[in-house]
Amino acid sequence: MPSWDSIPSPATRVDISRSPTSPPQLSQATHTVTPTSTTLSYVDIDAHDGDDISAASSYANLIFHHLTQSELRRRPLVTYMDSVQTDINPIMRSILVDWLIEVGQEYRLSSETLFLSAAYLDRFLSLVDVKRNRLQLIGVSCMLIASKYEEIYAPQIEEFCYITDNTYTREQVLTCEKQVLDTLGFDLTQPTIKTFLRRFIKAAAGEVPLDLTFEFLASYLAELCLMDYGMVNYLPSHIAASCVLVALWELGKPCWSQTLSFYSGYTPAELQHCAQAVHSLFKLSKTSKELPAAKEKYGSGKFCKVSTMACSAELPGYIFNPAA
């Protein structure tokens, strides 16, 4: 993993978050929702999943209603770098998450494992002051826990030791794992950006024909957000919805729909600040040679080389006020 001091400070990010609001009231009988003053009609994206037991289509809306509440309860402290940490800074966190992306690639871990690892990391750093020489140990311990939670065959502890060039012993990793679990109160079930992103990608495809390029681009934007400490200011669902909006814009598709408003609970206006921050990260990735893991990952043919796509100069204001 690179030196903590080898990367310059990132550009200033938009620092405005969406105030938590009550989730939209769902009505399966009328298929309408009123997140604002306007009743929306929408495409039922679960209509064709009735025979798929794993889709739990009858419970999907209720599940995601619960997840919007869960993300509030398990939100990290958005100021922890200033109010809790005394020896590490946002750049060090970015380097660590960039390295965790590489580890996920090396061991072929799922995206859910990566995002859950970062979620555990932020929650832990919100509560415990960590010295820089233990930050990588905390990160690898969080990924070990997330792997046990998400993977069918999680990497062995020795493999995580190996990936750190044996900087840490098996005993150190086990001890740190116990500390993380105890600090988090063994509360390991939580929604991440990826949890909401999958749902919102499905909602986006409800009204507009989309292919894998869109899904990979939205996922790439989400991983760029994962590395940026400034994005901790936003809820996971807020980031996921913003990544979908930016990906749709970059691909020349209609940026939002009533179906997306229904399933995400967000209007374009509510996404403006977060979407602009996501777009800034995408634009910065075009010129920056630092934090290369996500860029290299999504530059492969497997992911349609979405990280090599051109980035628009800006997001026009009218996409956030489509009724104007």
Buried (B, 14 or more C-beta within 10 A) or exposed (E): BEEBEEBEEBEEBBEEBBEEEEBBEBEEEEBBBEBEEEEBEBBBBBEEBEEEEEBEBEEBBEEBBEBBEBBEEBBBBBEBBEEBBEEBBBBBBBBBBBBBBBBBBEBEBBBBBBBBBBBBBBBBBBBBEBEEEBBBBBBBBBBBBBBEBBBEEBBEBEBBBEBBEEEBEEEBBEBBBEBBBEBBEEEBEBBBBBBBBBBBBBBBBBBBEBEEBBBBBBBBBBBBBBBBBBBBBBBBBBBBBBBBBBBBBBBEBEBBBBBBBBBBBBBBBBBBBBBBBBBBBBBBBEEBEBBBBBBEBBBEEEBBEBBEBEBEEEBEEEBBEEEE
